[in-house]
């Protein structure tokens, strides 16, 4: 069986037995495969987690509701998170989140009255909302018990 999707190989040595793990990037989610012979088989799904910047992008898109296009997302993060954001980072991250199906986009036609260009507006999908909830929940669970250290008095 030949698979056209790109793979990364990671070799593990367990005594004399050699095992190769193959990670296949699929559209929906990375899949972990084991390889003992010419035939590979699926042994499970690698859980996708959100990075800090991905979480900020998703939260900004949620705040902007219907007006989430890249420059507005960037401004929202800079205003709320009080950090500078590179334009390119926003575009790349929005594309990555869309590939993961955590956000969806729709291109609006240009406004003839003011001569504007078409804009691509983003909206968080139900899958994206669940991912944000998981990410925020994980941070909250890690924070519990550290209040004395984290409180600014």
N, C-alpha and C positions, 0 to 999 in steps of 0.2 A: 504494500500500500504506500503510495507516494503522496506526501503532503506538501503542498506548494507554499504553506505559510512559513515565515522565518522562524528559526529556532535558535535558542541559546543552549549550549551544552555546559554542564557542570559535572565534573568527574568526582566521585566519592570512592574512597578506598576503605573497604571493611575487611581486614585481614588479607587473604589471598583473592577474595571475590571482588571483582571490579564492577561497579554499577554506574551507569550514566543516567543522569536526570536531564530531561529535555523540557524546557519551558516554551510552549507555543503561544505566541501572541495572537489571540483571536479578536474579532471585533468587539465581542461582548465582554470577555474577561480572560486573563491569562489562564492557561490550563497546564497542569503539571502532568507530565508523562514519564513513565519509566521505560527503560530500554535494555532488555536482556538479550535480544536477538534482533533480526532484521525487522521484526514487527513490534510496534509500540502500542501501548494501551493506556487508557485514561485511568488515573488513580485518584483524581480529585481536583477541585477547583481551588486556586490560590486566591484567598480573600483580598480584594482591593481595598486599600485604606487611602484616606485623603491626607495630603500634605497640608501644612499650615496655609500656604498661599492659595491652594485649591479651595480650602474652606473659606478663606476670606473672599475669594471670587464668588463662590456660591452664595454667601451671605449678602454680598453687595448686590447680586442679581435679584435676590429676594427682596431687599430693601427698595430697589428701583422698580419693582413690579413690572409694569408695561414698558418702561423707558430704559431698559437695560441694553445699551449698545456700548461697545468697548470704551470710548472716551468717558462716558458717564460712569461706567464700572470703575475705571481708574480713579476718577475724581471722588467717588463714594468711598473707596478704600483709603485714599489719602486723607479725606476729611474725617472719617470715623476711626480708622486705625492709627492715624497720625504718623504715617510713614510714606516715604516716596516710593513710587511704583514706576517701573520702566514700561513704556507703551508696548514694546514687543512682548514683554512678559505676560501682559493681559491677553493679547491676541493668541499667543501660543497656548496659554492655559485654557482659554475659552475653547479652542479647537480640541485640546486633549479631553476636556470635560464633555464635549459634545461627542467625541469618539467613544467615550465610556458610557454614553447615553445618560449622563447626569444632568445635562441641560439640552434644550432644544432651541432651534433658532428659526427665525422667519425674516425674510428680507422685505422691507417696506419700499414701495415705489418712491421715486424722488418727488419732492414737492415743487411743482412748476412755478408756483407763486414766488418762492424765494430762491429758486435755482439750486436747491440742495441735491445731494447725491443720494442714491438708495442706501438705506441703513439696514444693518443686520441686527435685529433685536433678539435677545436671549431670554429664556424662561426656564426655571428649575423644574425638572421632571419629578414625578413621584419617587423614582429611584434616587434622584439627587437629594430630595428632601430626607429620605431615610438615611442616606450617607452622611448628611450634615448632622442629623440627630445622633447617629452613632459616634461621630467625631467629637461632638460637644459633650456627649455623655461620657466618653472615655476620658476627656480632659477633666470633667467634673469629678469622676471617680478617683483620678490621680490626685486631685487637689484636696480631697477630704483628708482631714487630719493634719494638714500643713498650714492651717489658718494662722497659728501664732507666728510662723515664719513669713507668711505672705502678707499679713495685714500691715498696711502702711499707717503707723501711728506717729 
